[in-house]
Amino acid sequence: MLLVSWWLWILVIVGVSLVVVAIYDLTQKKHAILRNFPIVGHLRYLLEGIGPELRQYIVTDNDEERPFSRDQRRWVYATAKNENAYFGFGTDNDLDRAGYPFFHHSAFPIDSDTDEPVPCAKVLGERHNRPAAFQPASIVSISAMSFGSLSSAAVVALNRGAAMADCLHNTGEGGISIHHRHGGDLVFQLGTGYFGARDQDGGFSIDRMLESMDGAPVKAIEIKLSQGAKPGLGGVLPGNKVTPEIAAARGVEIGVTVRSPARHRAFDDIAGLVEFIERIADASGKPVGIKSAVGDRAFWSELAEHMAATGRGPDAIMVDGGEGGTGAAPLVFSDHVALPVRQAFPLVHRTFAEHGLEDAVVFGAAGKLGLPPDAALALALGADMLGVAREAMLAIGCIQAQECHTGHCPTGVATQKPRLVRGLDPTDKSVRVASYIKALQHDLRSLGHAMGHDHPSKIRLDQISIGNGAGGTVPASEVF
């Protein structure tokens, strides 16, 4: 009888302990996994804690997982949490891998340590005399991710974080929502659906665009021609996902399925595109850019020729690599359509340089560039600004579950399910994304200093070697 009593006490203690832990998990705001999956979520952190030991014998190496390896995710998580982001005992990367970059440090590096933002070296809109031309305070910006693709809490966290890091936040093609109005400067993106700038028939309305921008901190406008995840395709937003908030941001009817066509209705050639850009710039006074993946190479030559001949055109060009993608896309498009950023960006930049326009445009690059070595290489190739998307998602809690297309994101980042969204606390996560962006800038500045430059945009291709896969390297200038 005494033994039975002891067992009952043990069960009661265990039960009460689990209830206390569950209550704590549900009320705390630092860990979305625990808030959405109380008690069970602790298993993730237990396995993560003993992961290094387990990986010595089973599972995968630190640099094997895709699209972001464990080492890459660990760096983002550590910088976002202001934890120790150093790695010990040397590299475990395959240094003989083809395409592996090596940066040549200077014999006389710059001795400086500062956490000041790294500004863009160009003034956006200066060449075309836009009234609201400005110099971006940060070379890093948060790439286009729409409210609807991301949760309300995720958008708020990103926008607040952008304000803290003094960087630009691209709205994505879903329009300017109330969640974008938390202090971060915006780039208002216009896609083929013209969400936030459409008339009743789904065409472009300049009056509606200006209404959407009223009171919002819009610094620039971006016309999306295509994106790296699914270039050449439109999209469909099912009616059951068109909530009142999403409908208000996009200018569509609640509960009605909305289709984004594969191409713009407002123009059908390069002259029309440029005319569209100038019309928007004249009405808004803002710099206007374009975003595109790279497929048809002739398009870029013809655009550069037109701009050189007329002195008109986009103030910025964001080149999106085919390896990009934060949401859902058909496998054949995500895997096989559009050039990767290492091939796409040099093609575009070189084309404009040949027409004497390399200084007339602010060049942006995106596609897994939210890590220092990839970002530094993009800058050496001529990028003036860098767009980060999935890395920013990681900073606010994404665990690379790859459930973006199902609506079941366990961390509340890429879902509209209230039960999952509540796990993401924007107050905590905004600090994390700001810390990550500042750390990326810090490492880029430090790398530039180590190579003898006061700004990372001054890193040259002749200061970089690329692994050839046979135990040797070749100058980056011979590869790109």
Helices and strands as residue ranges (DSSP letters): H 2-27, H 32-36, H 42-49, H 51-55, H 70-80, E 101-103, E 140-142, H 152-165, E 169-170, G 178-180, E 186-190, H 206-213, E 218-224, E 235-237, G 239-241, H 244-250, E 258-260, H 270-284, E 288-292, H 297-310, E 316-320, H 331-336, H 341-354, E 362-366, H 372-380, E 385-388, H 390-395, H 418-421, H 426-450, G 456-458, G 461-463, E 464-467, E 473-475, H 476-479
